[in-house]
């Protein structure tokens, strides 16, 4: 376990308390997971989640010389039936968050509460039950499907791992139903992945994610590898499935206009921390964090008439290394507003004081000492 | 350009004749690949031209033939399996397809340069970036290693890589994605070419870095008065930098237009579909418009208009007759300069 510096623990935002479930046995834990969650209640609560990947030196006597702070204390809630979009540049920790929520990686510190249970501490049967309810759709439909397995085997494999989800005799029919749900011909069940186009493959990936009737689907860049004309089809399918099965999505992407279209709330990440989080209108029309403003202004707008008039904030330099992030505010090295305070004090993710009293859309959580609204050209 | 002087055998020096004519003109270009499964017709009669200082955006999905056209222009197509059965590519009035390999080599890099999409796999990982940049000067201008390195440092400064002098001996993996793309740009600029072909130069980059790189490219283009062919599928990037647009589908140009026109009034159902499938603010929560179906398989391009199986306006004529790229006019017949559409029903699409 990497050594935690105090600052990441201190940066606790003012989030609601988590009602935890203390299950003594696996059976109790599994039973608690089956309880339904009311619409609009948080289904997943992430608190101060940290993931540090150790950097070691030496072969025989490995010595830790540092850590890549991929995720460094982030907190958010995911509500039943909503879509939370996560945006940010590559290397900001978006995908690590996805892996942590899937418990594909073990968190260095922090908690992830699913229906009141901390899944980072679970193991064995209880963890397996959680995994059934949190599924993932991957970015690249070309490498995330095994080329030697038929579509039926790829989707049906989930039932072998979770045999209680479907009795043996019904599995084939269930796979065909799933293919139908995602808009593929059920007769394609014996085909191999290479016989499908990118968009169709992503539909297979989505069918696999749906197979166990999960409550949460984590989508890591689900459309970025697809052709433009096919992206809209897949987005429409995902929205349709959300309504049909009452799914909660964590939608990770870098295409800001697609994120805006599909998300109810949006979180902006920078270098392992959440910079700003709010509803889509709050983030896109009333951003208060300079990084969000720069990100939005950099998005090319598909309107040639806008190119003369718009003000663009072009950030200089690259994202600093997460192995050695800047002190204080992580964005200060590229920020035009940075002052001495930013180098010494970590800004908390909270509603800025000046907006607290008012009822403006700018009153949402933003981790900046000098948060203020700026009218950037909206990414339509 | 109407008159082509085919007798001139010396490439025209920069800025002498042909100042008014286009820098590059592609005429009726066909490219096909012979594969085990049959002949894939990747490019089926493409026409476009670029003048000095002008930016042409070639827009299309994967498999539309946009990159293959560019590779044919550069002369870096793998032949075989590739073949150019028909077509002409004029650079400053000379057909490059009729030139010898040596003549083409003289043009490549010095007159026409290319920026590739994936900078990490386009740079040699075992050679320092300084060596790779200097190679242009050593090979084409016969400079010594020392002089070439000095020039490489100057180039890295030009594309604003910080601490160029210290980083000239670094290897590609030591640079970030944006910096690597700058090195690619520097390499393309090295010999101050007249024309740069940028094949998805920012697709692999983050938006903030994309903005930096596109800005740099636009600035350098202004400084050197270069022609630029920008190959992309991003409608946003195109709106930002292009002067004119050619939309490709299944190896054909289906629509050409000046940039301001096409976004307001597309004249081809495919372009229209692409523009409508961009998520818009007022459509939040509604279903996105989606072009149905899939891009065609190049081994079996649909008969007639290649877009007909996915088109909402398709009629019988679309299934039998290939529409030619025809000029687009106003309703009263006034010519719209630079506009063309390869659709039987362009009138209904633009005016309807």
Interface residues (C-beta under 8 A of the other chain):
Chain A: X89 X90 X197 X199 X200 X227 X228 X229 X230 X231 X232 X233 X235 X236 X239 X240 X254 X256 X257 X258 X260 X261 X280 X294 X295 X298 X299 X300 X301 X302 X303 X304 X305 X306 X307 X312 X314 X315 X316 X317 X318 X319 X378 X380
Chain B: X61 X62 X162 X176 X177 X178 X179 X206 X207 X208 X209 X210 X211 X212 X214 X215 X233 X234 X235 X236 X237 X238 X239 X240 X242 X259 X260 X263 X273 X274 X275 X277 X278 X279 X280 X281 X283 X284 X287 X288 X289 X290 X291 X292 X294 X295
